[in-house]
Amino acid sequence: MTKAFVSGCSGPTLTPDETSFFRKENPWGLILFARNIETPDQVRALTSAFREATGRKTAPVLIDQEGGRVQRMKPPHWPKYPAPKLFGDLFETNEKAATRAAWLGARLIAYDLEAVGITIGCLPCLDIRFPETVDAIGDRAISGDPEIVTKLGNEMVKGAFAGGILPVIKHIPGHGRAQVDSHFELPRVSASKSALESVDFRPFKALSHVSLGMTAHIVYEGIDAAKAGTQSAAVIQDVIRKELGFNGCLMSDDLSMKALGGDYESRSRKVIEAGCDIVLHCNGDMDEMLAVAKAVPELKGDARARCETALNGLKAPEPGFDRDEALNEFLELTGRQAV
């Protein structure tokens, strides 16, 4: 029985307690952070150990590897990639170069992930950048223009798929208007629903065919003034599913962020009740992991079907990719002398 959550772990190897937990609770997936990353061989062993514990050879392993500030796998073993804003800035002067750079950037990241057994890369960030956008998003946002975000986000999706990695569109239905950091408090967005529809929603609607998505811990007052989007049926069922047409596997943003109140059992239940398929819990705290596992259901029905459809879309990397050649081209396009 697979349960409807993704868990973190505490370090670069699984502890005996974590191995026992994963064997017993069988979460859908594992997400890795910098604390879990040392060397390629070590990461490969960690991803294998998780799959062995769950008894599922295809159990997904996720990571946030966007470039810029959000990059868990770092030098000296992996290149340092630029933040996605660079692609949007380049688009303003050279659309062809920006389009190629966005594809190459995601393709190179996918190469790094696939080589160590990671199957899901949590990119692209399709949030629109506004003058007031909080730094927690900041240069993670490709652009302030929804058309540019859509075009370059689509290239990143294609680059990830070409490299044998499943992408995740985030943070549905848009995090760009947040003015406080949801890692520490709950943002509230006062923009009307029509304003959100005309700007924020557009990239997510255009890329709603992508099979994995992640919600935002934001109160959209024009949609549901009482609940964060992650725990709001109005946001998930009426906006994300119906209006935006996203029919893929929908996971929450990290439950261990401080934007959501209540204990971890209640947080988890509210996420599932609102319509998320998967609860995401990242910090590797065993007490919290146990509470999440207690609250979430078996993955079944439509949620299971959406998760299976997503994983069935995972293909081997397309042949003929020369990593060194691609990296040199990427450096040339982005004007970076070293990464």
C-alpha positions in Angstrom: 0.0 0.0 0.0 1.5 3.3 -1.2 0.6 6.3 0.9 -0.2 9.8 -0.5 2.9 11.7 0.6 6.4 12.5 -0.3 8.9 12.6 2.6 12.4 14.0 3.3 15.2 12.3 5.2 17.7 13.7 7.6 21.1 13.2 6.1 23.2 11.7 3.3 22.3 8.1 4.2 19.1 6.6 5.6 19.1 5.9 9.3 17.8 2.6 10.5 14.7 4.4 11.8 14.2 6.0 8.4 14.6 2.7 6.5 12.0 1.2 8.9 9.7 4.1 8.4 9.9 4.0 4.6 9.4 0.2 4.6 6.3 0.4 6.8 4.7 3.6 5.6 5.7 3.4 1.9 5.5 7.1 0.9 4.9 7.7 -2.8 8.3 9.5 -3.1 11.4 11.0 -1.4 12.6 14.6 -1.8 16.2 15.5 -1.4 17.8 18.7 0.0 21.4 20.0 0.4 21.7 18.1 3.7 21.3 14.9 1.7 23.9 15.7 -1.0 27.6 14.9 -0.9 28.9 13.1 -4.0 27.3 11.5 -7.0 28.0 8.0 -5.7 26.5 8.9 -2.3 23.3 10.3 -3.9 23.0 7.2 -6.1 23.3 5.0 -3.1 20.7 7.1 -1.2 18.1 6.9 -4.0 18.7 3.2 -4.3 18.3 2.7 -0.6 15.0 4.5 -0.6 13.7 2.3 -3.4 14.9 -0.8 -1.7 13.1 0.2 1.5 9.8 0.8 -0.3 10.2 -2.2 -2.5 9.4 -0.1 -5.5 12.1 0.1 -8.2 10.3 3.1 -9.8 9.5 5.0 -6.6 10.0 8.7 -7.5 12.8 10.7 -6.0 12.4 14.5 -6.3 14.7 17.5 -5.9 14.5 21.3 -6.2 17.2 22.0 -8.8 16.3 25.3 -10.5 19.6 27.1 -10.6 20.5 30.3 -8.7 19.6 30.2 -5.0 17.5 27.0 -5.3 20.1 24.4 -6.2 20.7 21.4 -3.9 23.4 19.7 -6.0 26.3 22.1 -6.1 30.0 22.4 -7.1 32.4 20.9 -7.1 30.5 17.8 -8.2 27.8 19.6 -10.3 27.8 22.9 -12.2 26.4 26.0 -10.7 23.4 27.1 -12.9 22.0 30.6 -13.2 18.6 31.6 -11.8 15.8 31.4 -14.4 15.5 35.2 -14.5 18.5 35.1 -16.7 16.5 33.4 -19.5 13.8 36.0 -19.3 16.2 38.9 -19.4 17.9 37.3 -22.4 14.6 37.0 -24.1 14.2 40.7 -24.2 17.2 41.1 -26.5 17.5 37.7 -28.2 14.5 35.4 -28.2 16.2 32.6 -30.1 19.2 32.5 -27.7 16.9 32.7 -24.6 14.7 29.8 -25.9 17.7 27.6 -26.6 19.3 28.5 -23.2 16.2 27.6 -21.3 16.0 24.2 -23.0 19.7 23.6 -22.5 19.6 24.6 -18.9 16.9 22.2 -18.1 18.4 19.5 -20.2 21.8 19.8 -18.4 20.1 19.7 -15.0 18.2 16.6 -16.1 21.4 15.0 -17.1 22.8 15.6 -13.6 19.6 14.3 -11.9 19.1 11.2 -14.0 22.7 10.1 -13.5 22.1 9.7 -9.7 18.7 8.2 -9.8 16.5 11.3 -9.3 13.4 11.1 -11.5 11.5 14.3 -10.7 12.9 17.8 -11.0 10.8 20.5 -9.4 11.0 23.0 -12.2 9.9 25.2 -13.9 8.8 28.0 -11.6 5.9 29.6 -13.7 5.3 32.4 -11.2 5.1 35.9 -12.6 7.5 38.5 -11.3 6.0 41.7 -10.0 7.8 44.8 -8.5 6.5 43.6 -5.1 7.4 40.0 -5.5 9.0 38.6 -2.3 12.7 37.6 -2.5 11.8 34.0 -1.8 10.6 33.9 -5.4 12.6 36.8 -6.8 14.9 35.7 -9.6 13.4 32.2 -9.6 10.6 33.8 -11.7 11.5 33.8 -15.3 9.9 37.2 -16.2 7.1 39.6 -15.5 5.6 38.9 -18.9 3.2 35.9 -18.9 4.0 35.1 -22.6 7.7 35.0 -21.9 7.2 32.8 -18.8 5.0 30.5 -20.9 7.4 30.2 -23.8 10.6 29.7 -21.7 8.8 27.5 -19.1 7.7 25.3 -22.0 11.3 25.0 -23.2 12.4 24.0 -19.7 9.6 21.3 -19.6 10.8 19.9 -22.9 14.4 20.0 -21.8 13.6 18.0 -18.6 11.6 15.4 -20.5 14.4 15.1 -23.1 16.8 14.3 -20.2 14.7 11.6 -18.7 13.3 13.7 -15.9 9.7 14.6 -15.0 9.2 18.4 -14.5 6.8 20.0 -12.0 5.0 23.2 -12.8 4.9 25.5 -9.7 3.5 27.2 -7.7 -0.1 26.7 -9.0 -2.0 29.0 -9.5 0.7 31.6 -9.0 3.1 32.8 -6.2 4.4 36.0 -7.8 2.1 38.5 -6.0 3.2 37.2 -2.6 4.9 40.0 -0.5 6.0 37.8 2.4 7.9 34.6 2.5 5.6 31.5 2.9 8.5 29.7 4.6 7.8 31.9 7.6 4.3 33.3 7.3 1.1 33.0 5.2 1.0 35.5 2.3 -2.3 37.0 1.4 -3.0 38.3 -2.2 -5.7 40.9 -2.5 -5.8 41.0 -6.3 -9.2 40.2 -7.9 -9.8 36.9 -9.5 -10.1 38.6 -12.9 -6.6 40.2 -12.4 -5.2 36.8 -11.5 -6.8 35.3 -14.6 -5.4 37.9 -16.9 -1.8 37.5 -15.7 -0.9 34.9 -13.1 -2.9 32.0 -14.3 -1.9 32.2 -17.9 1.4 30.2 -17.9 -0.3 27.4 -15.8 -3.2 27.2 -18.1 -1.0 27.1 -21.2 1.1 24.3 -19.6 -1.7 22.4 -17.9 -0.8 19.3 -19.9 2.3 18.8 -17.7 1.6 15.8 -15.5 3.0 17.1 -12.2 2.2 20.4 -10.4 2.8 22.0 -7.0 0.5 24.3 -5.1 1.2 27.6 -3.4 0.7 28.4 0.3 -1.1 31.6 -0.4 -4.5 33.0 0.5 -6.1 34.3 -2.7 -8.7 36.7 -1.2 -10.6 36.9 -4.5 -11.2 33.2 -4.5 -11.1 32.0 -0.9 -10.3 34.5 1.8 -10.3 31.9 4.6 -7.9 29.2 3.4 -4.5 28.9 1.8 -4.6 27.7 -1.8 -3.0 24.4 -0.7 -6.0 23.7 1.6 -8.7 25.4 -0.4 -11.2 23.3 -2.5 -12.2 26.5 -4.2 -8.7 27.1 -5.4 -7.9 23.4 -6.2 -11.2 22.1 -7.6 -12.7 25.3 -9.2 -9.5 27.1 -10.3 -6.7 24.6 -10.8 -8.7 21.6 -12.0 -11.6 23.2 -13.8 -10.5 26.7 -14.9 -6.9 26.0 -15.6 -7.6 22.5 -16.8 -4.8 20.8 -14.8 -5.5 17.1 -14.6 -2.1 15.9 -13.5 -0.8 14.8 -10.1 -1.1 17.8 -7.8 1.2 17.9 -4.8 1.2 20.5 -2.0 4.1 22.8 -1.3 6.2 21.8 1.7 4.0 21.3 4.8 6.9 22.1 7.1 6.9 25.7 5.9 5.4 28.0 8.5 2.7 29.4 6.3 0.2 26.7 7.4 -1.0 26.5 11.0 -2.1 23.6 13.0 -0.4 20.3 13.8 0.9 18.1 11.0 -2.0 15.6 11.1 -4.5 18.4 10.6 -2.4 20.1 8.0 -2.2 16.9 6.0 -5.8 16.1 6.2 -6.8 19.6 5.0 -4.5 19.3 2.0 -6.0 15.9 1.0 -9.6 17.0 1.7 -9.1 20.1 -0.5 -8.1 18.0 -3.5 -4.3 17.6 -3.5 -3.2 14.1 -4.5 0.1 14.2 -2.6 1.2 15.8 0.6 4.8 17.1 0.5 6.8 17.1 3.7 10.5 18.0 3.4 12.5 18.6 6.5 13.3 15.0 7.6 11.9 15.5 11.1 10.8 12.0 12.1 8.1 13.1 14.6 6.5 15.2 11.9 7.0 12.4 9.3 5.1 10.0 11.5 2.2 12.5 12.0 1.9 13.1 8.2 2.0 9.3 7.5 -0.7 8.8 10.1 -3.0 11.4 8.5 -2.7 10.7 4.8 -4.7 8.0 3.0 -3.6 5.2 0.8 -3.0 6.4 -2.7 -6.1 5.2 -4.7 -8.8 6.2 -7.1 -8.3 9.2 -9.2 -5.3 10.4 -7.3 -3.5 7.1 -7.9 -4.4 7.2 -11.5 -3.0 10.7 -11.9 0.2 9.7 -10.1 0.6 6.5 -12.3 0.0 8.5 -15.5 2.7 11.0 -14.5 5.2 8.2 -13.8 4.3 6.4 -17.0 5.4 9.5 -18.9 9.0 9.0 -17.7 11.2 8.0 -20.7 14.9 7.2 -21.1 17.0 10.3 -22.0 16.9 11.0 -25.7 20.1 9.7 -27.5 22.8 11.8 -29.0 23.3 14.3 -26.2 26.9 15.4 -25.6 27.0 16.9 -22.1 30.3 18.8 -22.5 29.2 20.3 -25.9 25.8 21.3 -24.4 27.5 22.9 -21.4 29.8 24.9 -23.6 26.9 26.1 -25.7 25.0 27.0 -22.6 27.9 29.1 -21.3 28.2 30.9 -24.6 24.5 31.7 -24.8 24.3 33.0 -21.2 27.6 34.9 -21.2 28.9 33.0 -18.2 32.6 32.2 -18.2 32.3 29.5 -15.5 29.6 27.6 -13.6 
